[in-house]
Amino acid sequence: MTAVDRAVSRREITDALLKAMERRHEVLDVIVDADNRGSAVQAIADLLGTSPAGCEAVIGMSLDQLTKDSRSRIADELEDLNNELTFTLGERPASSGETLLLRPFAGDPDRDIFALRTSDVHASGDGSGRPADGLDDEIRSGLGRVNDEDAAWFVAVDGVQKIGMVFGDLNRGEVNVRIWISPEHRKKGYGTAALRRARSEMAAYFPGVPLVVRAPGAHAG
């Protein structure tokens, strides 16, 4: 994950913490009313409109973070992160995520972008790291896992251009998220934008399941 990606992730978490502090009584109410941790995280997401990572940070808050001094430090950190990301936006305009969309992988119509990805990383689409099989077998296997709700595959698009792919694989109670951006579109901020979009998409496909982002720096940007 790049420095910009980390800053975006930290900003989402910091923003969620600050929102939770401002609405601490409502947050406490939904946590107390929740049946379990998963439902509490979803209730926080519904209340605050924050990312899964932000909700996990909220539910894991310690009481000393509610003090005025702690709230002030978090607010200052959020301001610094906003300034940092505003600065980098000029260098990596796509990182704002305003034009990038994720849509479900369509099989043969998206064979071209999956073929480009496979020739670039030389690995199967299942996240195991093993060498890739033939494209037809890889696509068939991937769509099978999607249909079984063990995986989610998306194509990242900007207008009519296919920018890259995002993969989510359910494994041992976590969703391993992998982001791949095609070589010609790297270093423009698309990796950051895809990461932001992926969080909400994966949360919809795998509600309440923790996300683990595995995006090699060489294949994102």
Secondary structure as a PSIPRED ss2 file (coil, helix, strand):
# PSIPRED VFORMAT (PSIPRED V4.0)

   1 M C   1.000  0.000  0.000
   2 T C   1.000  0.000  0.000
   3 A H   0.000  1.000  0.000
   4 V H   0.000  1.000  0.000
   5 D H   0.000  1.000  0.000
   6 R H   0.000  1.000  0.000
   7 A H   0.000  1.000  0.000
   8 V H   0.000  1.000  0.000
   9 S H   0.000  1.000  0.000
  10 R H   0.000  1.000  0.000
  11 R H   0.000  1.000  0.000
  12 E H   0.000  1.000  0.000
  13 I H   0.000  1.000  0.000
  14 T H   0.000  1.000  0.000
  15 D H   0.000  1.000  0.000
  16 A H   0.000  1.000  0.000
  17 L H   0.000  1.000  0.000
  18 L H   0.000  1.000  0.000
  19 K H   0.000  1.000  0.000
  20 A H   0.000  1.000  0.000
  21 M H   0.000  1.000  0.000
  22 E H   0.000  1.000  0.000
  23 R C   1.000  0.000  0.000
  24 R H   0.000  1.000  0.000
  25 H H   0.000  1.000  0.000
  26 E H   0.000  1.000  0.000
  27 V H   0.000  1.000  0.000
  28 L H   0.000  1.000  0.000
  29 D H   0.000  1.000  0.000
  30 V H   0.000  1.000  0.000
  31 I H   0.000  1.000  0.000
  32 V H   0.000  1.000  0.000
  33 D H   0.000  1.000  0.000
  34 A C   1.000  0.000  0.000
  35 D C   1.000  0.000  0.000
  36 N C   1.000  0.000  0.000
  37 R H   0.000  1.000  0.000
  38 G H   0.000  1.000  0.000
  39 S H   0.000  1.000  0.000
  40 A H   0.000  1.000  0.000
  41 V H   0.000  1.000  0.000
  42 Q H   0.000  1.000  0.000
  43 A H   0.000  1.000  0.000
  44 I H   0.000  1.000  0.000
  45 A H   0.000  1.000  0.000
  46 D H   0.000  1.000  0.000
  47 L H   0.000  1.000  0.000
  48 L H   0.000  1.000  0.000
  49 G C   1.000  0.000  0.000
  50 T C   1.000  0.000  0.000
  51 S C   1.000  0.000  0.000
  52 P H   0.000  1.000  0.000
  53 A H   0.000  1.000  0.000
  54 G H   0.000  1.000  0.000
  55 C H   0.000  1.000  0.000
  56 E H   0.000  1.000  0.000
  57 A H   0.000  1.000  0.000
  58 V H   0.000  1.000  0.000
  59 I H   0.000  1.000  0.000
  60 G C   1.000  0.000  0.000
  61 M C   1.000  0.000  0.000
  62 S C   1.000  0.000  0.000
  63 L H   0.000  1.000  0.000
  64 D H   0.000  1.000  0.000
  65 Q H   0.000  1.000  0.000
  66 L H   0.000  1.000  0.000
  67 T C   1.000  0.000  0.000
  68 K H   0.000  1.000  0.000
  69 D H   0.000  1.000  0.000
  70 S H   0.000  1.000  0.000
  71 R H   0.000  1.000  0.000
  72 S H   0.000  1.000  0.000
  73 R H   0.000  1.000  0.000
  74 I H   0.000  1.000  0.000
  75 A H   0.000  1.000  0.000
  76 D H   0.000  1.000  0.000
  77 E H   0.000  1.000  0.000
  78 L H   0.000  1.000  0.000
  79 E H   0.000  1.000  0.000
  80 D H   0.000  1.000  0.000
  81 L H   0.000  1.000  0.000
  82 N H   0.000  1.000  0.000
  83 N H   0.000  1.000  0.000
  84 E H   0.000  1.000  0.000
  85 L H   0.000  1.000  0.000
  86 T H   0.000  1.000  0.000
  87 F H   0.000  1.000  0.000
  88 T H   0.000  1.000  0.000
  89 L H   0.000  1.000  0.000
  90 G C   1.000  0.000  0.000
  91 E C   1.000  0.000  0.000
  92 R C   1.000  0.000  0.000
  93 P H   0.000  1.000  0.000
  94 A H   0.000  1.000  0.000
  95 S H   0.000  1.000  0.000
  96 S H   0.000  1.000  0.000
  97 G C   1.000  0.000  0.000
  98 E C   1.000  0.000  0.000
  99 T C   1.000  0.000  0.000
 100 L E   0.000  0.000  1.000
 101 L E   0.000  0.000  1.000
 102 L E   0.000  0.000  1.000
 103 R E   0.000  0.000  1.000
 104 P E   0.000  0.000  1.000
 105 F C   1.000  0.000  0.000
 106 A C   1.000  0.000  0.000
 107 G C   1.000  0.000  0.000
 108 D H   0.000  1.000  0.000
 109 P H   0.000  1.000  0.000
 110 D H   0.000  1.000  0.000
 111 R H   0.000  1.000  0.000
 112 D H   0.000  1.000  0.000
 113 I H   0.000  1.000  0.000
 114 F H   0.000  1.000  0.000
 115 A H   0.000  1.000  0.000
 116 L H   0.000  1.000  0.000
 117 R H   0.000  1.000  0.000
 118 T H   0.000  1.000  0.000
 119 S H   0.000  1.000  0.000
 120 D H   0.000  1.000  0.000
 121 V H   0.000  1.000  0.000
 122 H C   1.000  0.000  0.000
 123 A C   1.000  0.000  0.000
 124 S C   1.000  0.000  0.000
 125 G C   1.000  0.000  0.000
 126 D C   1.000  0.000  0.000
 127 G C   1.000  0.000  0.000
 128 S C   1.000  0.000  0.000
 129 G C   1.000  0.000  0.000
 130 R C   1.000  0.000  0.000
 131 P C   1.000  0.000  0.000
 132 A C   1.000  0.000  0.000
 133 D C   1.000  0.000  0.000
 134 G C   1.000  0.000  0.000
 135 L H   0.000  1.000  0.000
 136 D H   0.000  1.000  0.000
 137 D H   0.000  1.000  0.000
 138 E H   0.000  1.000  0.000
 139 I H   0.000  1.000  0.000
 140 R H   0.000  1.000  0.000
 141 S H   0.000  1.000  0.000
 142 G H   0.000  1.000  0.000
 143 L H   0.000  1.000  0.000
 144 G H   0.000  1.000  0.000
 145 R H   0.000  1.000  0.000
 146 V H   0.000  1.000  0.000
 147 N H   0.000  1.000  0.000
 148 D C   1.000  0.000  0.000
 149 E C   1.000  0.000  0.000
 150 D C   1.000  0.000  0.000
 151 A E   0.000  0.000  1.000
 152 A E   0.000  0.000  1.000
 153 W E   0.000  0.000  1.000
 154 F E   0.000  0.000  1.000
 155 V E   0.000  0.000  1.000
 156 A E   0.000  0.000  1.000
 157 V E   0.000  0.000  1.000
 158 D E   0.000  0.000  1.000
 159 G C   1.000  0.000  0.000
 160 V C   1.000  0.000  0.000
 161 Q E   0.000  0.000  1.000
 162 K E   0.000  0.000  1.000
 163 I E   0.000  0.000  1.000
 164 G E   0.000  0.000  1.000
 165 M E   0.000  0.000  1.000
 166 V E   0.000  0.000  1.000
 167 F E   0.000  0.000  1.000
 168 G E   0.000  0.000  1.000
 169 D E   0.000  0.000  1.000
 170 L E   0.000  0.000  1.000
 171 N E   0.000  0.000  1.000
 172 R C   1.000  0.000  0.000
 173 G C   1.000  0.000  0.000
 174 E E   0.000  0.000  1.000
 175 V E   0.000  0.000  1.000
 176 N E   0.000  0.000  1.000
 177 V E   0.000  0.000  1.000
 178 R E   0.000  0.000  1.000
 179 I E   0.000  0.000  1.000
 180 W E   0.000  0.000  1.000
 181 I E   0.000  0.000  1.000
 182 S C   1.000  0.000  0.000
 183 P H   0.000  1.000  0.000
 184 E H   0.000  1.000  0.000
 185 H H   0.000  1.000  0.000
 186 R C   1.000  0.000  0.000
 187 K C   1.000  0.000  0.000
 188 K C   1.000  0.000  0.000
 189 G C   1.000  0.000  0.000
 190 Y H   0.000  1.000  0.000
 191 G H   0.000  1.000  0.000
 192 T H   0.000  1.000  0.000
 193 A H   0.000  1.000  0.000
 194 A H   0.000  1.000  0.000
 195 L H   0.000  1.000  0.000
 196 R H   0.000  1.000  0.000
 197 R H   0.000  1.000  0.000
 198 A H   0.000  1.000  0.000
 199 R H   0.000  1.000  0.000
 200 S H   0.000  1.000  0.000
 201 E H   0.000  1.000  0.000
 202 M H   0.000  1.000  0.000
 203 A H   0.000  1.000  0.000
 204 A H   0.000  1.000  0.000
 205 Y H   0.000  1.000  0.000
 206 F C   1.000  0.000  0.000
 207 P C   1.000  0.000  0.000
 208 G C   1.000  0.000  0.000
 209 V C   1.000  0.000  0.000
 210 P C   1.000  0.000  0.000
 211 L E   0.000  0.000  1.000
 212 V E   0.000  0.000  1.000
 213 V E   0.000  0.000  1.000
 214 R C   1.000  0.000  0.000
 215 A C   1.000  0.000  0.000
 216 P C   1.000  0.000  0.000
 217 G H   0.000  1.000  0.000
 218 A H   0.000  1.000  0.000
 219 H H   0.000  1.000  0.000
 220 A C   1.000  0.000  0.000
 221 G C   1.000  0.000  0.000
